[in-house]
């Protein structure tokens, strides 16, 4: 360790210290869109000290590195501050090994733990490494330690914890308990301050994924027609089925009528012809008569980053969750729809907001499907049939 760096550490202990030189940086040096946004939203016009170009937005390196420090300090720390067990307490000699653990200096650490043996490795992982050597050196110079790890290596990240709980729930309701799962200790979280997995997802959807679907929104719904000479043209024939004809679907069990549609005309056609390639389809074009509150799983950002202003771990779980509940299912789903049907009922009946439906990804086209919590009768309160076409 250099003398200057040692002096800085004496003055300011911790993961990092501030950058003191009078330099500016532009967003073009970083690949991460959230780092770019932070620089552009917080910066001022001026010259970048690294590429030498004048930009509408550059940011003081001191401000930028203070931001980096504030974010990383919430997650990482030096090995000496991670409360790791001493190796001498577990190993009798230097050659001894413990399954799932490895040595880290005088400590032992789980093999699964997030750990960096060099600042360069950390910079790669967190998208701080750039193509400019001078900028890389300045960023690296702010770190007080080379070896870093999570503040608590034994604590699961929120996305990992929720994924584990969801996987357990899926197995439970598919293979063990379907109607009394809420009493199972694997469903009830052991920590008093934590909710069960369905409540957690329900709250996340209500808090960060709800949108207002405006009046006038067009929704398409198709039905195969075995008698093309007699196309269906009435609202009641093209809307949600009567309860006695409601079949099992991704978000609803047999006998529960809901309105399934899509926000584009091609998706319902593609989904019907996926099972009946030669089908003649009556395609209804419906229009919303009033605005609705729906959970929109497309609100989950496509690009996730540690540098997001908020909800990184929540979005990371929800992205996986959305992918799992919209994965392709065979024509005869059997028990595969049970978890999503239960999830839908929680959204519908257990959310503090009045939720009217869910927008989710079509497993076939990747575009927006929608299920509305309205049946053969109540859909008339929210939808008008504008047009019918035969495709």
N, C-alpha and C positions, 0 to 999 in steps of 0.2 A: 504494500500500500504506500502511495506517495505521501510526502510530508504535507503537501497542501491539502490533500484529501483527509489526512488524519486530523489536521487542524480544524477542518470544516466539521468533521464528525464530533470533535470535542465541543464545538459551538452549538451544533444542532444534531442531536441524536435522533435515530429513527431510520426509516426505510430510505429516505432521500433527503437531500438538501436543495435549497433554492438555486436557480441559475442566476448568476450575478452580472454577467456581461451584457452590454447594450446591443442586443441583436434581435432581428425580426425574422419570422419564418412565414412562408406562404403555404396554403393548403395543398398546392400541387405536389408537394413532396410526399404526401401520405396517400395510401390506397384506401384506407378506411373512410367511408363516407361520413361517419359521425365525427371523426376527428376533423375532416374537412369542414363540416358544418359548424363545428365549434369555433374553428379559426375564422371562418367567414362571417359568423354572426357576432363574434366578439372583437374582431380586428378593426383596423383603420387603414387608410390608404398609405402606401409607402413602398420602400424597396426591401425585397427579401435579401437577407444577409448571406444566403447560401446560393441562390441561383442568379442573384444580381438584377433580377427583373423587377420593374415597378408594377404593383398590383393594386386593384381597388381595395383589397383586404390583405393585410399582413398582421401578424400578432407578435407582441413582445415574447421572446423566448422565456423570460421570467414568468409571465402570466401563463404561457402554455405549459411549462414544466410544473408550475404550482397546481394547475389543473390535473396533470398526470399524477402528481404526487398524491393529491387528495383522493383520487379514485383508487390508485393502487394500494394506498395505505389501508383502505377498507377491506382489502382482500389478502395482501401479502405482508410478510415480515421476515426479518433475518432468522436463521435457524435458532439462534440463542434466545429469541423471544417467542418461540412457537410452543413452549411448554412440552417439548418432546421428552420421552423417557430416555434416561441415560443408558447407553449400551452396556455399561458395566453392571447394571442391575439385572440384565437378562442373559448376557453371554459369559461363558466361563473362559473361553479363549478366542483368539482372533479369527480362527477358522470356522467357528460355529455359526450356523445359519438358523434363522427362524422363518418358517414358511409365511410368505406374504409381507415380510419386512426386510429392510436392508439397513446397513449402517450409513449414517450421515455425520461424519466427524465422530464426536464422542456420543452421538445420539443414535437412536433407531427411529425409522420412519416407515409408515406403510408404503408398499410399492405403488399403490394406487394414488398416493397423495400428489397434488400439484407441487412440483419442485423444480427449481432452476439452479444449475451449477455454474451458470455464468449470466451476466447481464445481457449478453448478446442473445442467448437463448430466450430470455424473457422478452426482449425487444421483438424478436421474430414472432413469438406467440401472440403478443398484444398489438401487432401491426404498428409498432413504433420504429421498426427498421426501415430505412430509406435507401435510395440509390446514391445518396450524397454522404461521402465518408466524413466530412467535416461536421455535418449535422448529426450523424450517428455518434461521433465522439462527444459532441456537446450533450446529447441526451444521456449517453452512458456515464458521463462525468458527474451527473447528479445523483447517482446511486451510491449509497454508503457501503453497500455490501455486495459481494458477488453471488453468494449462495442464499437463495430465498425460497420460502414455501408459504403455504396458506396459513392464515392466522390460527386456524384450528383444523389440523389435518384429519381429525377424527369426525368432524361434522360434515354431513352431506350437504351439497348445494341444494337449493330449493327445487330446481328442476329435476335433479336426481331423486330427491325424496318423493316428489309428487309422481314421478314416473314409476317408481317402485310401488307406491300405494295404488296407482291406477292398475298396474299389471296384476297385483294381488286381487284387486276388486274384480277384474275381468275373469280371472281363474275361478274366483269364488262363485260368482253368479252364473257362470257357465257350467261348472262341474260340481258345486257343493251346495250352495244355498241361493235360492232365487227370490224368495219372498220374506225371509227373516234375516237377510244379510246384515241389517242394521244393528243386530245384537251381537254379531261376531267380533271377537277381540281384534281380528285382523282388519276390520273395517273401522272400529273405534280407535282413534289415535291414543297412544299411551300417555302422551303429554297433555295435561289439562288445558293448556293454552292453544292447542292445535285442533282444528276441525277435521272431520272425516273428509275423504278425498272428494266425494260428490259435492259437499258444501264448499270446499276450497275451489273446485272448478266452477261451480255455480257463481260464487262471489267474483272470481276473476272475470268470467264472462260478463256479469252484470256491471262490473266496475270499468273494464277497459275495452270490451268488445261490442258494446251495444251501439246501434246507430238508429237514426230516424229514417225509415223508408218513406219517401214523400208520396203524397197523393199524386196520381197520374203515372206512377211506375208501371211499366208493362211486364207482365209475367206470362210465360208460355207453358201450356200443359197439353200433352198429347195422349191420345188413346188409340190403340190399334182397332181397326174396324174389319170384321170378317165379312161384312156385306157392303162393299164400296158403293153399291147403287143406292144405299140408304145412309148417307153421311149423318153424323150427329151434329146438330146445329144449335141445340138448346143449352142453356146455362146448366140445367140440372144434370144433363148427360155428360158434360165435359168438366164439371167441377169435381170436388172430392166425392168419393163414393158413399152411398148410404152405409151405415154401420154394419148391416148384415152382409155387405159385400166387401168390406174393408179387409184387405189381405195384409199379411205381415210385410213390413217394410223397414228400411234402415232406422227410422226414428219412431216407429209406431208398431204396436203389436196387433195381431189379428183382432178385428172388431172395433178398433179405435180409428175413426175416420179423421184424416188430415189432408190438407191440400198440398200436393207435391207439384212443383213446377221448376222452371229455370228462367234466368234473366236474359237468355238468348234463345232463338228459335231452333238452332241446330242441335242443342244438347238433348232435349226430349226426344227428338227424332233419332239421334244416334243411340240413345239408351234403349229405346224400344227395338230398334233394328239390331241391336247387339244380341238380342234373344230371338228375334223373329226377322230374319234378314229380308224377307219379301213383304213385310207388313205394309198395308195401306193405313195411313195414320190421319186421324182427324186432329188437327192442331188448333187449339183454342188460344186466342190472344186476349188475355184479361188485363184490365186496368184497375189499379187501386182507387177506391172511392175516398179513402181517407188515409192519413199517415199512420204507420205502424212502428212499434219499437221491436227491433229484431237483434239477435246476436249474430254478428257478421264475423265469421271465422277468417274471412279474407282481410280483416283489419290487422292480423298478425303480420308484421313486416317480413318481407322476403329476405332481407339482409339483416341479420342479428349481429350485435357487436357489444363487447364489454363496455364500449364508450357511449352506448346509448344513454340518454338522460335518465331513463327509468325503465323498470319492468324487463330488464334483460333476461333474468332467470325465469320470470313468469312467461315471457314470450317464448323462451327456449322450450319450456315444457309444452305450452299450448301448440307450438308448431308440430312437435312430435305427436301430440294428442290428436290434432286435426288430421294428420297423415294416417294415423291408426284407425280413426273412426270412419274414414272415407276410403279405406283400401278396397280394392275390388273383391266382391263376394260372388260365389256361384249362384246360379239361378235358384237353387234350393238352399237357402242360407242356414237352415236348421237353427242352431243356438248362437250363430255368429252375431246376430243383431241384438241379442239380449242386453249387453252392456250399453249400447247406444240408445236403446229404447228407454232404459232406466235413466240414463243421463238426460234424455229429452224431457222426461216427466219431471225431473228435478228443476230443469230450466223453466218449464211451463208452470209448475205449481208451487215451487219452493223458493223462487227468486223474489227479493224485496220489491223489484220493479215488475210491472206488468209486461211480460215478454210475449210477443205475438208470433214469433217464429225464429227460425235459424237459417242463415245463409251458409252453405258449406260447399266444398269442392266436389264436382262430379268426378267419380273415379274413372270415367271413360274419356271425357274431353278436358278435364281440368278446369272447366269454367264454372260459373256460379249456379248451383242448385239452390232451391229454397223450399222449406217446409213451413207452412202456416198452420197454426193451431186452431183451425176452423174446419167444421165438418160440412156435410152435404147441404145442410140448412143454413148454418151461420155464415158461410162464405158469401152469401147474398148480401150480407151487411157490409162487406168490405170490398167486394169485387164486382165489376161489370164485365160482361163478355162483349168485346169490341168487334172481333172478327173470327171467322173459322175458315181454315184452308185445308185442302186435301193434299197430302204429300206422300 
